[in-house]
């Protein structure tokens, strides 16, 4: 029985740590990475009172951020990502009495990963944050699931003052069954330049006004655009051609 236990990863790790450090702490276990055996040993030691209970999800999130940020080679970008991860993501989490939840942990990690993808795009182009253009922002908005990082960059004045970042995504805004909400958003996209980038506003209008699916929109080219229509052309156009796709 004891021989079988000795072959398990957790007991082997425990024996090694006792031999090398004459004890076990949370910090020493953190240095062993995120292997299943490490998590099992920690839970066992906590349940038996050997180690104090701690907010495990928060601790793992902190460790993840430190390791993930350290992988960024560019010094400037690494510093920015570190600030965002430590102070805005980790430090800004609202934690209940039972600690950070697994969903909060997952959401926080996704935010940090998204931030790094944005910075990696700039690094790939050889750009500093101060050289980020409106086109860079607009391209990011079209494909990103969250705008938290670029809003943070704007608030921290790390982007040029003239750059505009939309408040929310089209896909989140159009998910409504309220007709009044529908037309309010359509008018905003048509007339408010601050509602998003040009590409995002065009896509939003095609979805809201013509019910076009994204699979069809992404196939459009410049040849499909009519730069200027006269009133006569508006009156004679067969609008059935623009009917929503079914």
Wavefront OBJ file of the C-alpha trace (Angstrom):
o trace
v 0.000 0.000 0.000
v 2.698 2.474 1.016
v 4.774 1.428 -1.977
v 1.869 2.320 -4.273
v 1.489 5.709 -2.597
v 5.190 6.340 -3.060
v 4.796 6.098 -6.816
v 2.200 8.842 -6.981
v 3.304 12.281 -8.137
v 1.908 14.028 -5.077
v 3.684 11.919 -2.490
v 6.916 11.980 -4.491
v 6.721 15.773 -4.599
v 5.969 15.973 -0.874
v 8.957 13.758 -0.022
v 11.226 15.853 -2.250
v 10.121 19.145 -0.692
v 10.522 17.830 2.853
v 14.011 16.652 1.999
v 15.068 19.910 0.338
v 13.225 22.482 2.435
v 12.236 20.622 5.593
v 8.688 21.833 5.093
v 5.977 22.815 2.608
v 4.498 26.251 1.940
v 2.109 27.666 -0.635
v 4.989 29.589 -2.196
v 7.087 26.447 -2.626
v 4.146 24.663 -4.223
v 3.590 27.625 -6.568
v 7.109 27.119 -7.884
v 6.169 23.597 -8.982
v 3.780 24.846 -11.676
v 0.147 23.950 -12.349
v 0.370 20.174 -12.570
v -2.497 18.055 -11.273
v -0.263 16.483 -8.641
v 0.606 19.903 -7.231
v -3.067 20.890 -6.962
v -3.943 17.587 -5.319
v -1.117 17.858 -2.767
v -2.065 21.428 -1.897
v -5.730 20.522 -1.421
v -4.717 17.575 0.768
v -2.455 19.704 2.971
v -5.104 22.405 3.313
v -7.833 19.915 4.223
v -5.637 18.403 6.936
v -4.688 21.788 8.368
v -1.014 21.641 7.408
v -1.422 24.668 5.115
v -3.728 27.627 5.627
v -6.665 27.969 3.254
v -6.297 30.687 0.639
v -8.166 32.051 -2.379
v -6.817 29.476 -4.805
v -8.352 30.930 -7.960
v -6.918 34.371 -7.188
v -3.497 32.927 -6.419
v -3.466 30.940 -9.661
v -4.572 34.026 -11.586
v -1.694 36.059 -10.156
v 0.777 33.325 -11.041
v -0.669 33.029 -14.545
v -0.344 36.776 -15.144
v 3.275 36.848 -13.947
v 4.284 33.935 -16.161
v 2.269 35.101 -19.182
v 3.590 38.657 -19.026
v 7.173 37.444 -18.632
v 6.946 35.760 -22.050
v 6.680 39.150 -23.829
v 10.148 40.030 -25.113
v 9.519 43.698 -25.956
v 10.333 45.674 -22.783
v 7.827 48.489 -23.368
v 4.968 46.140 -24.197
v 5.808 43.835 -21.296
v 5.678 46.770 -18.880
v 2.293 47.897 -20.232
v 0.835 44.386 -20.105
v 2.153 43.940 -16.555
v 0.432 47.144 -15.397
v -2.825 46.121 -17.042
v -2.780 42.578 -15.687
v -1.719 43.402 -12.129
v -3.643 46.587 -11.433
v -6.659 46.525 -13.733
v -7.415 42.812 -14.095
v -6.176 41.246 -10.843
v -6.476 44.323 -8.663
v -9.813 45.314 -10.161
v -11.616 42.003 -9.599
v -14.649 42.159 -7.323
v -14.205 39.180 -5.049
v -17.002 37.802 -2.879
v -16.664 36.328 0.587
v -15.994 32.879 -0.897
v -13.162 34.185 -3.078
v -12.670 34.478 -6.813
v -14.924 32.164 -8.814
v -13.728 29.905 -11.626
v -15.735 32.000 -14.127
v -14.059 35.200 -12.918
v -10.677 33.511 -13.186
v -11.417 32.394 -16.762
v -12.735 35.824 -17.785
v -9.676 37.561 -16.342
v -7.287 35.268 -18.185
v -9.128 35.849 -21.452
v -8.812 39.609 -20.951
v -5.056 39.337 -20.427
v -4.701 37.061 -23.463
v -6.686 39.525 -25.596
v -4.475 42.381 -24.423
v -1.355 40.494 -25.410
v -2.786 39.688 -28.859
v -3.356 43.414 -29.431
v 0.214 44.219 -28.387
v 1.586 41.343 -30.484
v -0.049 42.860 -33.567
v 1.775 46.120 -32.983
v 5.061 44.343 -32.259
v 4.705 42.374 -35.509
v 4.377 45.654 -37.419
v 7.290 47.226 -35.548
v 5.027 49.826 -33.931
v 5.113 51.403 -30.484
v 1.844 52.195 -28.697
v 2.274 55.847 -29.570
v 2.357 54.886 -33.244
v -0.937 52.976 -33.105
v -3.343 54.347 -35.730
v -7.114 54.573 -36.011
v -6.943 51.841 -38.627
v -5.213 49.563 -36.098
v -8.017 50.236 -33.614
v -10.758 49.692 -36.198
v -9.261 46.393 -37.329
v -9.024 45.215 -33.733
v -12.617 46.199 -32.997
v -13.909 44.130 -35.899
v -12.361 40.899 -34.661
v -12.026 41.314 -30.889
v -14.477 39.927 -28.347
v -13.636 42.598 -25.787
v -12.550 46.232 -25.961
v -11.511 46.445 -22.306
v -7.803 46.707 -23.022
v -7.981 49.427 -25.676
v -10.319 51.427 -23.439
v -7.775 51.058 -20.635
v -4.981 52.198 -22.951
v -7.048 55.236 -23.872
v -7.835 56.044 -20.227
v -4.147 55.720 -19.337
v -3.269 58.099 -22.208
v -1.054 55.479 -23.802
v -2.731 56.001 -27.181
v -2.786 59.155 -29.280
v -5.473 61.571 -28.075
v -7.210 61.719 -31.463
v -7.849 57.971 -31.636
v -11.460 56.899 -31.088
v -12.537 53.665 -29.426
v -16.234 52.656 -29.680
v -18.127 52.087 -26.465
v -19.476 48.662 -27.353
v -19.624 46.013 -30.055
v -22.210 45.822 -32.791
v -22.859 42.129 -32.099
v -23.811 42.897 -28.498
v -25.939 45.881 -29.444
v -27.981 44.256 -32.182
v -29.033 41.336 -29.970
v -32.310 43.030 -29.112
v -35.951 42.470 -29.983
v -36.977 46.048 -29.207
v -37.846 47.815 -32.528
v -37.223 51.280 -31.045
v -33.823 50.157 -29.816
v -33.179 48.745 -33.271
v -33.813 52.023 -35.086
v -32.042 54.117 -32.454
v -28.911 52.065 -32.972
v -29.261 52.261 -36.766
v -29.498 56.081 -36.639
v -26.498 56.211 -34.346
v -24.401 54.089 -36.686
v -25.386 56.213 -39.677
v -24.789 59.636 -38.142
v -22.514 59.306 -35.081
v -18.847 58.986 -36.030
v -17.993 58.065 -32.432
v -20.178 54.947 -32.490
v -17.366 52.883 -34.016
v -14.907 52.579 -36.834
v -16.082 53.015 -40.426
v -15.962 49.291 -41.162
v -17.857 48.426 -37.984
v -20.584 51.011 -38.688
v -21.047 49.774 -42.269
v -21.341 46.163 -41.129
v -23.788 47.172 -38.414
v -25.988 49.033 -40.892
v -26.026 46.097 -43.296
v -27.143 43.829 -40.463
v -29.708 46.224 -38.983
v -31.214 47.703 -42.154
v -30.975 44.812 -44.617
v -30.674 41.747 -42.390
v -27.585 40.599 -44.253
v -25.731 37.649 -42.681
v -22.057 38.115 -41.824
v -21.142 35.273 -44.191
v -22.397 37.405 -47.085
v -20.974 40.680 -45.777
v -17.415 39.349 -45.587
v -17.597 38.500 -49.315
v -18.221 42.125 -50.345
v -15.470 43.935 -52.258
v -14.924 47.540 -53.323
v -16.529 46.716 -56.675
v -19.825 46.123 -54.832
v -19.895 49.727 -53.575
v -21.676 52.633 -55.270
v -19.947 55.811 -54.132
v -22.744 58.207 -55.100
v -26.396 57.801 -56.060
v -28.592 60.515 -57.544
v -32.178 60.979 -56.242
v -33.454 59.534 -59.516
v -31.431 56.395 -59.025
v -32.821 56.037 -55.499
v -36.371 56.247 -56.857
v -35.830 53.683 -59.603
v -33.801 51.162 -57.663
v -35.429 47.796 -57.190
v -35.298 47.502 -53.387
v -36.255 43.857 -53.618
v -32.617 43.222 -54.476
v -31.718 44.457 -51.006
v -34.245 42.294 -49.209
v -32.943 40.554 -46.076
v -31.449 37.160 -46.723
v -33.378 34.164 -45.540
l 1 2 3 4 5 6 7 8 9 10 11 12 13 14 15 16 17 18 19 20 21 22 23 24 25 26 27 28 29 30 31 32 33 34 35 36 37 38 39 40 41 42 43 44 45 46 47 48 49 50 51 52 53 54 55 56 57 58 59 60 61 62 63 64 65 66 67 68 69 70 71 72 73 74 75 76 77 78 79 80 81 82 83 84 85 86 87 88 89 90 91 92 93 94 95 96 97 98 99 100 101 102 103 104 105 106 107 108 109 110 111 112 113 114 115 116 117 118 119 120 121 122 123 124 125 126 127 128 129 130 131 132 133 134 135 136 137 138 139 140 141 142 143 144 145 146 147 148 149 150 151 152 153 154 155 156 157 158 159 160 161 162 163 164 165 166 167 168 169 170 171 172 173 174 175 176 177 178 179 180 181 182 183 184 185 186 187 188 189 190 191 192 193 194 195 196 197 198 199 200 201 202 203 204 205 206 207 208 209 210 211 212 213 214 215 216 217 218 219 220 221 222 223 224 225 226 227 228 229 230 231 232 233 234 235 236 237 238 239 240 241 242 243 244 245 246
